[in-house]
Amino acid sequence: MKVTPDIIRHEFIGVKGKIAESPHQSYVGICGEVIDETKNTFTILHKGKAKSVVKKSAIFDFKFSGGTIVEIDGKLLVGRPEDRLKKTLKRLW
C-alpha cells in the first residue's frame, strides 16, 4: 500500500490498530482490531473487551494490508467517517 496524505480517507473498521502515544496513560498500549468508529472515538477490541478511545487525544499506529504500518495523529481523524472523504489535508512536505 502506498502511503499518501489521502490515508485519512481510508476505512479504519477492520484494521489492526495500536495506541502509540496519549496523555491518558491508560490508553497507551491498547491494541487490536477497530470494530466501530464514531465522530470522536474508535472502539478497539482489546483482549476480548471493547475499549473506546478518544481520537483527538491519541496517536495511532495502524497496520494495513500488506504489512504497512502508518502512524496517524488522531486529530486528523476527528469527524464522521463519511465526512472524512470530503476533507482535504494541507500537504506538509
TIVO-2410 file (N, C-alpha, C; in nm, 3 decimals):
# residues 93
REC num residu      c1      c2      c3 atome chaine
REC   1      M   0.084  -0.118   0.000     N      A
REC   1      M   0.000   0.000   0.000    CA      A
REC   1      M   0.088   0.123   0.000     C      A
REC   2      K   0.059   0.216  -0.088     N      A
REC   2      K   0.134   0.341  -0.095    CA      A
REC   2      K   0.077   0.438   0.008     C      A
REC   3      V   0.164   0.496   0.089     N      A
REC   3      V   0.121   0.588   0.193    CA      A
REC   3      V   0.123   0.730   0.138     C      A
REC   4      T   0.006   0.794   0.139     N      A
REC   4      T  -0.009   0.931   0.091    CA      A
REC   4      T  -0.093   1.008   0.193     C      A
REC   5      P  -0.102   1.140   0.177     N      A
REC   5      P  -0.189   1.216   0.270    CA      A
REC   5      P  -0.335   1.173   0.264     C      A
REC   6      D  -0.374   1.103   0.158     N      A
REC   6      D  -0.512   1.055   0.146    CA      A
REC   6      D  -0.542   0.939   0.240     C      A
REC   7      I  -0.446   0.897   0.318     N      A
REC   7      I  -0.465   0.784   0.409    CA      A
REC   7      I  -0.574   0.814   0.511     C      A
REC   8      I  -0.599   0.942   0.541     N      A
REC   8      I  -0.704   0.976   0.638    CA      A
REC   8      I  -0.843   0.946   0.583     C      A
REC   9      R  -0.854   0.925   0.454     N      A
REC   9      R  -0.983   0.891   0.392    CA      A
REC   9      R  -1.009   0.740   0.394     C      A
REC  10      H  -0.916   0.664   0.442     N      A
REC  10      H  -0.927   0.518   0.442    CA      A
REC  10      H  -1.031   0.472   0.543     C      A
REC  11      E  -1.092   0.358   0.519     N      A
REC  11      E  -1.185   0.295   0.612    CA      A
REC  11      E  -1.104   0.225   0.722     C      A
REC  12      F  -1.129   0.258   0.848     N      A
REC  12      F  -1.049   0.205   0.958    CA      A
REC  12      F  -1.115   0.087   1.028     C      A
REC  13      I  -1.244   0.064   1.007     N      A
REC  13      I  -1.309  -0.051   1.070    CA      A
REC  13      I  -1.252  -0.178   1.008     C      A
REC  14      G  -1.204  -0.267   1.094     N      A
REC  14      G  -1.145  -0.392   1.049    CA      A
REC  14      G  -0.993  -0.388   1.042     C      A
REC  15      V  -0.934  -0.271   1.065     N      A
REC  15      V  -0.788  -0.255   1.059    CA      A
REC  15      V  -0.731  -0.275   1.199     C      A
REC  16      K  -0.615  -0.337   1.209     N      A
REC  16      K  -0.546  -0.353   1.337    CA      A
REC  16      K  -0.487  -0.218   1.377     C      A
REC  17      G  -0.509  -0.178   1.501     N      A
REC  17      G  -0.460  -0.050   1.549    CA      A
REC  17      G  -0.397  -0.061   1.686     C      A
REC  18      K  -0.311   0.035   1.716     N      A
REC  18      K  -0.244   0.039   1.846    CA      A
REC  18      K  -0.230   0.186   1.886     C      A
REC  19      I  -0.245   0.214   2.014     N      A
REC  19      I  -0.227   0.349   2.065    CA      A
REC  19      I  -0.079   0.366   2.095     C      A
REC  20      A  -0.011   0.454   2.019     N      A
REC  20      A   0.132   0.475   2.037    CA      A
REC  20      A   0.160   0.578   2.146     C      A
REC  21      E   0.083   0.686   2.146     N      A
REC  21      E   0.104   0.793   2.245    CA      A
REC  21      E  -0.032   0.850   2.284     C      A
REC  22      S  -0.041   0.895   2.409     N      A
REC  22      S  -0.161   0.960   2.458    CA      A
REC  22      S  -0.131   1.025   2.591     C      A
REC  23      P  -0.194   1.140   2.618     N      A
REC  23      P  -0.176   1.199   2.751    CA      A
REC  23      P  -0.245   1.115   2.859     C      A
REC  24      H  -0.339   1.029   2.819     N      A
REC  24      H  -0.405   0.936   2.911    CA      A
REC  24      H  -0.323   0.807   2.912     C      A
REC  25      Q  -0.250   0.784   3.016     N      A
REC  25      Q  -0.160   0.669   3.024    CA      A
REC  25      Q  -0.234   0.536   3.013     C      A
REC  26      S  -0.361   0.532   3.050     N      A
REC  26      S  -0.435   0.407   3.040    CA      A
REC  26      S  -0.465   0.369   2.895     C      A
REC  27      Y  -0.458   0.464   2.802     N      A
REC  27      Y  -0.479   0.437   2.659    CA      A
REC  27      Y  -0.357   0.373   2.594     C      A
REC  28      V  -0.237   0.412   2.637     N      A
REC  28      V  -0.114   0.368   2.571    CA      A
REC  28      V  -0.102   0.216   2.578     C      A
REC  29      G  -0.080   0.155   2.463     N      A
REC  29      G  -0.063   0.011   2.456    CA      A
REC  29      G  -0.188  -0.066   2.417     C      A
REC  30      I  -0.303   0.000   2.416     N      A
REC  30      I  -0.425  -0.068   2.371    CA      A
REC  30      I  -0.407  -0.103   2.224     C      A
REC  31      C  -0.428  -0.229   2.191     N      A
REC  31      C  -0.412  -0.271   2.052    CA      A
REC  31      C  -0.516  -0.376   2.019     C      A
REC  32      G  -0.549  -0.383   1.892     N      A
REC  32      G  -0.647  -0.479   1.845    CA      A
REC  32      G  -0.716  -0.428   1.721     C      A
REC  33      E  -0.824  -0.492   1.686     N      A
REC  33      E  -0.897  -0.457   1.565    CA      A
REC  33      E  -0.999  -0.347   1.595     C      A
REC  34      V  -1.007  -0.249   1.506     N      A
REC  34      V  -1.106  -0.143   1.519    CA      A
REC  34      V  -1.241  -0.203   1.480     C      A
REC  35      I  -1.337  -0.201   1.574     N      A
REC  35      I  -1.466  -0.263   1.546    CA      A
REC  35      I  -1.577  -0.160   1.526     C      A
REC  36      D  -1.553  -0.035   1.564     N      A
REC  36      D  -1.654   0.069   1.544    CA      A
REC  36      D  -1.584   0.204   1.544     C      A
REC  37      E  -1.650   0.300   1.480     N      A
REC  37      E  -1.596   0.435   1.474    CA      A
REC  37      E  -1.710   0.534   1.480     C      A
REC  38      T  -1.695   0.635   1.563     N      A
REC  38      T  -1.790   0.745   1.569    CA      A
REC  38      T  -1.714   0.872   1.536     C      A
REC  39      K  -1.782   0.984   1.550     N      A
REC  39      K  -1.720   1.113   1.518    CA      A
REC  39      K  -1.594   1.137   1.601     C      A
REC  40      N  -1.598   1.101   1.729     N      A
REC  40      N  -1.488   1.134   1.819    CA      A
REC  40      N  -1.414   1.014   1.877     C      A
REC  41      T  -1.459   0.892   1.849     N      A
REC  41      T  -1.395   0.776   1.912    CA      A
REC  41      T  -1.374   0.660   1.815     C      A
REC  42      F  -1.277   0.576   1.850     N      A
REC  42      F  -1.260   0.445   1.789    CA      A
REC  42      F  -1.293   0.344   1.899     C      A
REC  43      T  -1.359   0.235   1.864     N      A
REC  43      T  -1.378   0.125   1.956    CA      A
REC  43      T  -1.288   0.013   1.909     C      A
REC  44      I  -1.196  -0.028   1.996     N      A
REC  44      I  -1.095  -0.128   1.962    CA      A
REC  44      I  -1.119  -0.252   2.047     C      A
REC  45      L  -1.119  -0.369   1.982     N      A
REC  45      L  -1.134  -0.496   2.053    CA      A
REC  45      L  -0.998  -0.536   2.109     C      A
REC  46      H  -0.981  -0.518   2.240     N      A
REC  46      H  -0.853  -0.541   2.308    CA      A
REC  46      H  -0.871  -0.653   2.410     C      A
REC  47      K  -0.806  -0.766   2.386     N      A
REC  47      K  -0.813  -0.882   2.476    CA      A
REC  47      K  -0.957  -0.924   2.505     C      A
REC  48      G  -1.040  -0.925   2.400     N      A
REC  48      G  -1.177  -0.970   2.414    CA      A
REC  48      G  -1.275  -0.867   2.468     C      A
REC  49      K  -1.227  -0.747   2.499     N      A
REC  49      K  -1.314  -0.641   2.550    CA      A
REC  49      K  -1.310  -0.521   2.457     C      A
REC  50      A  -1.422  -0.455   2.442     N      A
REC  50      A  -1.430  -0.335   2.358    CA      A
REC  50      A  -1.384  -0.214   2.440     C      A
REC  51      K  -1.284  -0.145   2.388     N      A
REC  51      K  -1.231  -0.025   2.454    CA      A
REC  51      K  -1.255   0.095   2.364     C      A
REC  52      S  -1.314   0.201   2.417     N      A
REC  52      S  -1.335   0.323   2.340    CA      A
REC  52      S  -1.219   0.418   2.366     C      A
REC  53      V  -1.165   0.473   2.257     N      A
REC  53      V  -1.050   0.562   2.266    CA      A
REC  53      V  -1.086   0.693   2.195     C      A
REC  54      V  -1.065   0.805   2.262     N      A
REC  54      V  -1.092   0.935   2.203    CA      A
REC  54      V  -0.987   0.964   2.097     C      A
REC  55      K  -1.031   1.000   1.977     N      A
REC  55      K  -0.939   1.020   1.865    CA      A
REC  55      K  -0.841   1.134   1.886     C      A
REC  56      K  -0.893   1.250   1.929     N      A
REC  56      K  -0.807   1.368   1.932    CA      A
REC  56      K  -0.700   1.365   2.041     C      A
REC  57      S  -0.707   1.270   2.132     N      A
REC  57      S  -0.608   1.266   2.239    CA      A
REC  57      S  -0.509   1.151   2.223     C      A
REC  58      A  -0.495   1.098   2.101     N      A
REC  58      A  -0.406   0.984   2.084    CA      A
REC  58      A  -0.337   0.987   1.948     C      A
REC  59      I  -0.225   0.918   1.941     N      A
REC  59      I  -0.156   0.895   1.815    CA      A
REC  59      I  -0.164   0.745   1.792     C      A
REC  60      F  -0.213   0.707   1.674     N      A
REC  60      F  -0.241   0.568   1.642    CA      A
REC  60      F  -0.139   0.511   1.545     C      A
REC  61      D  -0.108   0.383   1.562     N      A
REC  61      D  -0.032   0.306   1.464    CA      A
REC  61      D  -0.130   0.206   1.404     C      A
REC  62      F  -0.156   0.219   1.274     N      A
REC  62      F  -0.246   0.129   1.205    CA      A
REC  62      F  -0.168   0.038   1.114     C      A
REC  63      K  -0.203  -0.091   1.112     N      A
REC  63      K  -0.139  -0.189   1.026    CA      A
REC  63      K  -0.237  -0.227   0.915     C      A
REC  64      F  -0.205  -0.184   0.793     N      A
REC  64      F  -0.291  -0.209   0.678    CA      A
REC  64      F  -0.249  -0.337   0.608     C      A
REC  65      S  -0.330  -0.378   0.510     N      A
REC  65      S  -0.298  -0.498   0.434    CA      A
REC  65      S  -0.162  -0.481   0.368     C      A
REC  66      G  -0.088  -0.587   0.359     N      A
REC  66      G   0.046  -0.581   0.303    CA      A
REC  66      G   0.151  -0.553   0.410     C      A
REC  67      G   0.109  -0.536   0.536     N      A
REC  67      G   0.203  -0.515   0.645    CA      A
REC  67      G   0.248  -0.372   0.666     C      A
REC  68      T   0.191  -0.278   0.591     N      A
REC  68      T   0.228  -0.138   0.606    CA      A
REC  68      T   0.176  -0.084   0.738     C      A
REC  69      I   0.267  -0.026   0.818     N      A
REC  69      I   0.228   0.036   0.945    CA      A
REC  69      I   0.240   0.186   0.930     C      A
REC  70      V   0.131   0.257   0.962     N      A
REC  70      V   0.125   0.402   0.945    CA      A
REC  70      V   0.090   0.465   1.079     C      A
REC  71      E   0.165   0.569   1.117     N      A
REC  71      E   0.136   0.643   1.239    CA      A
REC  71      E   0.055   0.767   1.201     C      A
REC  72      I  -0.062   0.783   1.264     N      A
REC  72      I  -0.152   0.893   1.232    CA      A
REC  72      I  -0.195   0.962   1.360     C      A
REC  73      D  -0.185   1.096   1.359     N      A
REC  73      D  -0.234   1.175   1.472    CA      A
REC  73      D  -0.386   1.171   1.471     C      A
REC  74      G  -0.446   1.138   1.581     N      A
REC  74      G  -0.590   1.126   1.591    CA      A
REC  74      G  -0.664   1.254   1.561     C      A
REC  75      K  -0.599   1.370   1.577     N      A
REC  75      K  -0.663   1.498   1.547    CA      A
REC  75      K  -0.704   1.507   1.401     C      A
REC  76      L  -0.630   1.437   1.314     N      A
REC  76      L  -0.663   1.437   1.171    CA      A
REC  76      L  -0.783   1.348   1.141     C      A
REC  77      L  -0.817   1.259   1.232     N      A
REC  77      L  -0.924   1.163   1.209    CA      A
REC  77      L  -1.056   1.202   1.273     C      A
REC  78      V  -1.059   1.313   1.347     N      A
REC  78      V  -1.182   1.355   1.413    CA      A
REC  78      V  -1.285   1.393   1.307     C      A
REC  79      G  -1.403   1.341   1.322     N      A
REC  79      G  -1.512   1.365   1.228    CA      A
REC  79      G  -1.577   1.235   1.190     C      A
REC  80      R  -1.696   1.246   1.137     N      A
REC  80      R  -1.766   1.125   1.095    CA      A
REC  80      R  -1.691   1.061   0.979     C      A
REC  81      P  -1.688   0.929   0.975     N      A
REC  81      P  -1.614   0.860   0.868    CA      A
REC  81      P  -1.656   0.903   0.729     C      A
REC  82      E  -1.786   0.925   0.708     N      A
REC  82      E  -1.832   0.965   0.576    CA      A
REC  82      E  -1.792   1.109   0.540     C      A
REC  83      D  -1.768   1.193   0.641     N      A
REC  83      D  -1.726   1.331   0.615    CA      A
REC  83      D  -1.576   1.341   0.588     C      A
REC  84      R  -1.500   1.242   0.634     N      A
REC  84      R  -1.355   1.244   0.608    CA      A
REC  84      R  -1.325   1.232   0.459     C      A
REC  85      L  -1.416   1.173   0.382     N      A
REC  85      L  -1.396   1.162   0.238    CA      A
REC  85      L  -1.388   1.299   0.172     C      A
REC  86      K  -1.459   1.396   0.228     N      A
REC  86      K  -1.463   1.531   0.172    CA      A
REC  86      K  -1.350   1.619   0.225     C      A
REC  87      K  -1.284   1.574   0.330     N      A
REC  87      K  -1.182   1.653   0.396    CA      A
REC  87      K  -1.055   1.663   0.312     C      A
REC  88      T  -0.996   1.781   0.308     N      A
REC  88      T  -0.869   1.799   0.240    CA      A
REC  88      T  -0.762   1.822   0.344     C      A
REC  89      L  -0.643   1.777   0.314     N      A
REC  89      L  -0.532   1.788   0.407    CA      A
REC  89      L  -0.424   1.871   0.341     C      A
REC  90      K  -0.381   1.975   0.410     N      A
REC  90      K  -0.274   2.057   0.359    CA      A
REC  90      K  -0.147   1.974   0.355     C      A
REC  91      R  -0.082   1.977   0.243     N      A
REC  91      R   0.041   1.898   0.228    CA      A
REC  91      R   0.153   1.960   0.310     C      A
REC  92      L   0.218   1.879   0.389     N      A
REC  92      L   0.320   1.928   0.483    CA      A
REC  92      L   0.463   1.911   0.430     C      A
REC  93      W   0.479   1.850   0.312     N      A
REC  93      W   0.613   1.835   0.258    CA      A
REC  93      W   0.615   1.866   0.112     C      A
***
